[in-house]
Each structure stands twice: as C-alpha cells, then as structure tokens.
Amino acid sequence: MSKFNTQSAPLMEALIQYREQRKKSFHVPGHKNGHLYAQTDIAGLLANVMSIDATEISGLDDLHHPEGVIRQAQELAADCFGAEESFFLVGGSTSGNLALILSVCTEPGDILLVQRNVHKSVLHGLMLAAADAVFLEPYVDETSGLSTLPSAETVAAAIAAYPQAKGLLVTSPNYYGMGTDLVPLAELCHHAGIPLLVDEAHGAHFGQHPDLPPSALSCGADGVVQSTHKMLSAMTMGAMLHIQGKLLHREVVRQRLAMIQSSSPSYPIMASLDLARRHLHMNGPSAFTEGLAAVQAFKEGISRISRFQLLQPDAGRINEGYIIQDPFKIVIYDRYGRLSGYELQRQLEQQGCVPEMSDERYVILLFTLATTQADAIHLVQALVHIHKQEMNPLIPSSFPEVHSFGKEISTWNNAPVLAVSKPVSFRLKPASAEIIKTIPIEACAGYMAAEMVIPYPPGIPLLYPGEKIGEEVALRLQLLRDQGAKCQGAADEKLNTIRVYLM
C-alpha cells in the first residue's frame, strides 16, 4: 500500500481553489486569469486553461524550490513510477536529457558513452557540457533493418576502453517501440561505478500493465526521462525525470534543472502531469484496458488484409537486440512494396487517420490508453480502402517493388564506423565561415559535415558538425530529399546542398 493519498492531485486541487477564490490579480501572467479574452469569440477555448495559468504565489508552491503542493505532486509521481525522486519537466524530455548530461559531465572533456542514434537533445547536451562522446554502435535487426540499443558486449568493450567515462546514455524504447533487456546494461554500468541514463521518452507507460514492457527504472536505470505527454495523458511539453540510487548527485540535478528550465514554469502543464499520474494511481492497470482492446481490434482487422504487415520481433530466432515491442506502437508497411511509408502516410491522412511518423518503408501509428475500438476500426477501414484503390490495375504504381529492407530504410539508423568510436568533442563555439563551403548533396561523400542534419520526426541527427560523410549517408541524404522528408538543422531546407568543412 502506498503511504500517499494517491487519489489526490494536490497541485491541480490548489489551482482549482485559486480559480474559485476569484481574487484580483496583481501578478503575472498578463492575461489576468483569462479575463482578457472573456468577452471574445475564443473565450470558451481559453477560459478553463487560462483560469489556472498561475504563477508562484502563496499556496501554489515553486517548481525550483518545492515545499508544498508541487513537492507533494512530485512525491506522488515517484510513488507511481517507482522512483526514489521525481521531477516535473515543463520543457519536454529535452530538458531532462540536458539536465542529466550536465549533471554527470561537469568538466570540459568529460567522456560520456552514448548510443549513436540518440535524439538531437542529447547532442545539444554534450555541446552545453563541452563533453566528449564515445559513440556506440546500435544493434540492427536483420528482419526489419531497424536499429535498437548497443549490445552488452559493445557496452562492456566501451567501459573497458574508457574507464574514466562518466556514464552511459541510451534510448529505450526507440521511436518504433522496439527495445531489449536493459538489465545487463545496468549491471555493467554499476559494476564500473557509473550511472545508466535512459531516454525513455516513448515509454512513460512501461511497467504500468502486465502486457506492457518493464520500465527502465525496474531494470536498474539510475536516471530516466519520460515524455508523459507522448504515451500518457499530460499536456504537450509535460515530462518527468526519475532518479534512483546513489550514482547521481541529486543536488546537482536540481541545480541543472533550475538552470535549463524556465523560472516561470507553466502551471497548466504541471497540473496535467499531476492529473496523468492521478489517473494511473486511481485506475491501475485497468487504465489501459480500452487502449489494449483497441490494439487487439486493429490487429484482428489488419490480419485480414494480407498486404499490410505488422512489425514484430521474430520469435523463431534468437534476437537479443530486439525482444520487446510496445503494443501501443503499431508499425506497418506495404508488403507489396508499392507504397513507401511516406506515401502510405499521405493516403491515410486523406482517409482521416493521422499517423505519428513515416520513413522510407514504415508508418508508425501511435495508440494510447485513450484510443478507442472505434478508432481502430476506422483505421482498418482506411487501410482496406487504400488497398482496393492501389490495386486498381488502371492506377500505375509509383514505387518499385522492395525485396529487402537494408539499413538505409530508416531515419532512426545511425551508427559509427566502429562499434566503439574514438572520443568526439562537442563544443558551443561556431566554426569560422572561412573554413566552410556549400556543395551539392551528390558531391558530399568524403567531406566533414559543418551542420547538423536532423530528419524530423524522429529528431535523430543523421550528421553532426565534424562527422565524416560516408557514401552510405550521402546516398541516404539524397533518398530523404527525393522522398520529401523534413530535416531540421540544414541550411538548405530542400536538402539540395549541404554545408561542409573545406578539405
């Protein structure tokens, strides 16, 4: 039994009390509890949210020095998610990743072991810390062509080669819901006396139901970042940082969070974190009953359409790098190879279904605890319609048949040339314009990139400044351009050119 009143949402309750008192506001924010819009045609859209859009006044506590309702809400969150201490984040998982890196890399040149295919926020954290990254090659699933985590053997080799490393940072699950057992990685880190840091942005629901994979905390991770807004029910930008064990300095973590988060945090976002946690505490595993029923309804429906296949671990062979698939991450592809993932997404959107993401091959459909069976049936019907329309012999196929996947099919796949790279220095100082030139994408192989190229989503940098552009990456850049993928960081948004360092 929990020692807390788990049915309470202390921060949300304090905000409701604040709203109902209707006191005169002589403090920020400037809209004055939403009164500015009270007589406008958008009043109904704004009134409820803005009426609790408060600040650090008496009774509402302070995120950066919590003593009252925010402290209570964070303690309830720790109880719910199995942490020793939890922190509310109002800047998404990005702020949690930055805080963790800045907490362990405290001196310029500190080494952090990093899975190469990480979110851009991790590279930004390395830059802010002036740290050196030793990139680890992720496992690539042969059947799907998608990469997951570094193997235990790779991690052990990295720790042996760089015993001075300050920690290991990995992403689990990946954007496709794929993962593996984190326990061996935690054991290796702890034997070496370093923390395991996990970007679990897409796994805030893990461990909350018997049919869901175990959480990173339950596997022994020391610091875990979760996007509570992605797979649970918080507002966008609402996330949490969970800590356990003695390998992370709690006071340093708090100071780093205060440094990189706003001194005027959003109370509606924090209240939504409180409510998302309360929903889990009050309903337990049953909170996921309807969502899992929707997943089952979809799987039964798509099983009758042989053309569209589901991504699943191959149960017929040993596959240590891919043994977990989040049931709420439905990943489909066209077995006939007529539709790329990008084109299948466009056609689904025309049928009123908006996927989370697509790549050259796959479409990711994100189910949650709020997805209904009616939603699932609508999605199946959309796929039936697309299948019938696409198989019309009068409609020529725009895409050649695909007989194999290969590593080039995903914007998630990035790996160093070596299983364990040499240290790569990340710094904030921009390069001088005199040593940079712009060249056509077709001619970039062999050069060193002078800018980040970040396909988004998922936000995994394909290149970082100073990284050598190999033939495979150069070809993938051209493929992404031709498929119309969106890329952040590149000066040329069309991706016809790229900035590189002079040879």
Secondary structure as UniProt FT lines:
FT   TURN            6..7
FT   HELIX           10..21
FT   TURN            30..34
FT   HELIX           35..37
FT   TURN            38..39
FT   TURN            41..42
FT   HELIX           43..50
FT   TURN            51..52
FT   TURN            58..59
FT   TURN            63..64
FT   HELIX           69..81
FT   STRAND          85..89
FT   HELIX           92..104
FT   TURN            108..109
FT   STRAND          111..115
FT   HELIX           120..129
FT   STRAND          132..136
FT   TURN            142..144
FT   HELIX           152..161
FT   TURN            163..164
FT   STRAND          168..171
FT   TURN            175..176
FT   STRAND          178..179
FT   HELIX           183..192
FT   STRAND          196..199
FT   TURN            201..202
FT   TURN            204..207
FT   TURN            210..211
FT   TURN            216..220
FT   STRAND          223..226
FT   HELIX           228..231
FT   TURN            236..237
FT   STRAND          239..243
FT   HELIX           250..260
FT   HELIX           267..283
FT   HELIX           284..288
FT   HELIX           289..302
FT   TURN            303..304
FT   TURN            306..307
FT   STRAND          308..310
FT   TURN            315..316
FT   TURN            320..321
FT   STRAND          324..325
FT   TURN            327..328
FT   STRAND          329..334
FT   TURN            335..336
FT   HELIX           341..350
FT   TURN            351..352
FT   STRAND          357..358
FT   STRAND          362..366
FT   TURN            369..370
FT   HELIX           373..390
FT   TURN            393..394
FT   HELIX           407..409
FT   TURN            411..412
FT   STRAND          424..425
FT   HELIX           433..435
FT   STRAND          436..440
FT   HELIX           441..443
FT   TURN            445..446
FT   STRAND          448..449
FT   STRAND          453..455
FT   TURN            456..459
FT   TURN            465..466
FT   HELIX           471..483
FT   STRAND          487..488
FT   TURN            493..494
FT   STRAND          497..501
//
